[in-house]
Amino acid sequence: MEKPITIHDGTFYYSKHKVFQNLNIEIPAQKITCILGESGAGKSTLLKIISGSLELKSGSIENRPVRGSYAMAYQDMRLIPHLTAVENIEYVLDSKKSSKIENKEKALFYLRALGLSGFENFLPAELSGGMQRRAGLARALSYPASLLLLDEAFDSLDEKNKYKVADLFLSIVKKEKRTAVCVTHDAPFAKKIADKIVEL
């Protein structure tokens, strides 16, 4: 992604509940932006608007990614239960033009980069909650997209693993010059990883 995503005078509401009004933000390209706020502030809604799964009620958004050009990671990770950690990643890479061998190598690389060496062939139910979240992050990172959207993907990790995984995430995102938008309610964490913080 080479151009910033820009929202001008964005307003969104559910029925009679106003989420935000006249919001103006810019998501810089090849940087990490954290959307910070308390529960109910509209962080996840904003992420859905950036992804295109929701539309603004008024205002405009420029340079929004087209479907399939971004990867998402969620707090609950949504791993496919009957597939192993490596198979979960191979599954999202299957429609791409690389070979099965290349997809497997890529999946293994990101799993091991996030500290899951030795757990590649475990089913999600056989992994701890923290390992499942790392597997979900590995899946998002492995997808060939220049934009990463992360909805509280780090927030349920314990403090030690949270910052360890964040360091690995930072090194990969910076090296590969990706754009990332991370939703969180953790201000110290946002200050550690973000190039820019948007407060709602």
C-alpha positions in Angstrom: 0.0 0.0 0.0 1.6 3.2 -1.2 -1.1 5.9 -0.4 -2.6 6.8 2.9 -6.2 5.8 3.7 -8.1 9.0 4.5 -11.5 9.5 6.2 -13.1 12.9 5.7 -15.9 14.0 8.0 -16.9 10.4 8.7 -20.1 9.7 10.6 -21.5 6.3 11.5 -24.4 5.2 13.7 -26.4 2.0 14.5 -30.1 2.8 14.6 -30.2 5.7 17.1 -26.8 5.0 18.6 -24.1 7.4 17.2 -20.7 5.8 17.1 -18.7 8.7 15.8 -19.4 12.0 13.9 -17.3 14.2 11.6 -14.2 11.9 12.1 -11.1 13.0 10.2 -8.2 10.6 10.2 -5.3 9.5 7.9 -3.7 6.1 8.0 -0.2 6.5 6.7 1.2 4.0 4.3 3.9 1.5 5.5 3.4 2.6 9.1 1.7 1.1 12.1 -1.4 3.0 13.3 -3.2 2.1 16.5 -6.8 2.9 17.1 -7.1 3.4 20.8 -10.2 3.7 22.9 -12.4 2.2 25.6 -15.0 -0.5 24.8 -17.9 0.8 22.8 -15.9 3.8 21.4 -16.2 2.5 17.8 -12.7 1.0 17.3 -13.9 -2.3 15.7 -16.5 -0.4 13.7 -13.9 1.9 12.3 -11.8 -1.2 11.3 -14.8 -2.6 9.5 -15.3 0.6 7.6 -11.6 0.6 6.5 -12.0 -3.0 5.3 -15.2 -2.2 3.4 -17.5 -4.5 5.4 -19.4 -1.4 6.7 -20.1 1.9 5.0 -20.0 5.4 6.4 -23.4 7.0 6.9 -21.9 10.3 5.7 -18.5 11.5 4.8 -15.9 9.9 2.5 -13.0 7.4 2.6 -10.1 7.5 0.1 -7.8 4.7 -0.9 -9.8 2.0 0.9 -8.3 -1.4 0.0 -10.2 -3.7 -2.4 -11.5 -7.0 -1.1 -8.7 -9.6 -0.9 -5.9 -7.0 -0.7 -5.8 -7.0 3.1 -5.4 -9.5 5.9 -7.3 -9.5 9.2 -6.6 -11.0 12.6 -9.1 -11.1 15.4 -9.0 -11.5 19.2 -10.7 -14.9 18.9 -8.5 -15.7 15.8 -11.2 -17.9 14.1 -8.9 -20.8 13.3 -10.5 -23.7 11.5 -10.9 -26.4 14.2 -10.2 -29.5 12.1 -7.0 -28.1 10.5 -3.6 -28.0 12.1 -1.8 -24.7 12.7 0.2 -25.0 9.4 -2.9 -26.2 7.5 -4.8 -23.1 8.7 -2.3 -21.0 7.0 -2.0 -23.2 3.9 -5.8 -22.9 3.5 -5.7 -19.1 3.1 -2.8 -19.3 0.7 -4.3 -22.0 -1.4 -6.0 -19.7 -3.9 -2.7 -17.9 -4.6 -0.4 -18.7 -7.5 2.4 -20.2 -5.4 2.9 -23.9 -5.3 1.8 -26.1 -2.4 5.5 -26.5 -1.4 6.0 -22.8 -1.4 2.8 -22.3 0.7 3.9 -24.8 3.2 7.4 -23.2 3.5 5.8 -19.8 4.0 3.4 -21.1 6.6 6.2 -22.8 8.5 8.3 -19.6 8.4 5.7 -17.4 10.0 4.7 -20.0 12.6 8.3 -20.4 13.6 8.9 -16.6 13.5 6.1 -16.2 16.1 7.5 -18.9 18.4 5.4 -21.9 17.4 8.3 -24.2 16.3 7.3 -27.7 17.2 3.5 -26.9 17.3 3.0 -26.6 13.5 1.0 -29.9 13.3 -1.2 -29.3 16.4 -4.9 -28.7 16.0 -6.3 -25.4 17.5 -7.8 -27.3 20.5 -4.4 -28.7 21.3 -2.9 -25.2 21.5 -3.1 -22.8 24.4 -5.1 -19.6 24.0 -1.9 -17.6 23.5 -0.6 -20.1 20.9 -3.9 -19.9 19.0 -3.5 -16.1 18.9 0.0 -16.4 17.6 -1.1 -18.9 15.0 -3.8 -16.4 13.9 -1.3 -13.6 13.6 1.0 -15.9 11.6 -1.9 -16.6 9.3 -2.5 -12.9 8.8 1.2 -12.1 8.3 1.6 -14.9 5.8 -1.2 -13.6 3.5 0.3 -11.6 0.6 -1.3 -8.3 1.5 0.2 -4.9 2.0 -2.4 -4.0 4.6 -2.9 -5.7 7.9 -6.0 -5.1 10.0 -5.8 -6.4 13.6 -8.9 -6.3 15.9 -7.5 -6.6 19.5 -5.3 -9.4 18.2 -2.8 -8.9 21.0 -5.1 -7.9 23.8 -5.8 -11.3 25.4 -2.1 -12.3 25.5 -0.4 -12.2 28.9 2.0 -9.3 29.4 5.2 -11.3 28.8 4.0 -12.9 25.6 2.2 -9.8 24.4 5.4 -7.7 24.2 7.4 -10.6 22.9 5.0 -11.3 20.1 4.7 -7.5 19.4 8.5 -7.3 18.9 8.3 -10.1 16.3 5.3 -8.5 14.7 7.1 -5.2 14.5 10.3 -6.7 12.9 8.2 -8.5 10.2 6.0 -5.5 9.4 8.9 -3.1 9.2 11.1 -5.4 7.2 8.3 -6.1 4.7 7.2 -2.4 4.6 3.5 -3.2 5.3 0.8 -1.0 6.6 -0.9 -2.1 9.8 -4.0 -0.8 11.6 -4.3 -2.2 15.2 -7.3 -1.8 17.4 -6.5 -1.8 21.1 -7.6 -0.4 24.5 -4.1 -0.7 25.9 -2.5 2.7 25.8 1.1 1.7 26.9 1.0 -1.1 24.3 -0.1 1.3 21.6 2.7 3.7 22.4 5.2 0.9 22.1 4.2 -0.4 18.7 2.6 2.5 16.9 4.0 5.1 14.5 0.7 6.9 14.9 -2.2 6.7 17.5 -5.8 7.6 16.7 -7.9 8.0 19.8 -11.7 7.5 19.7 
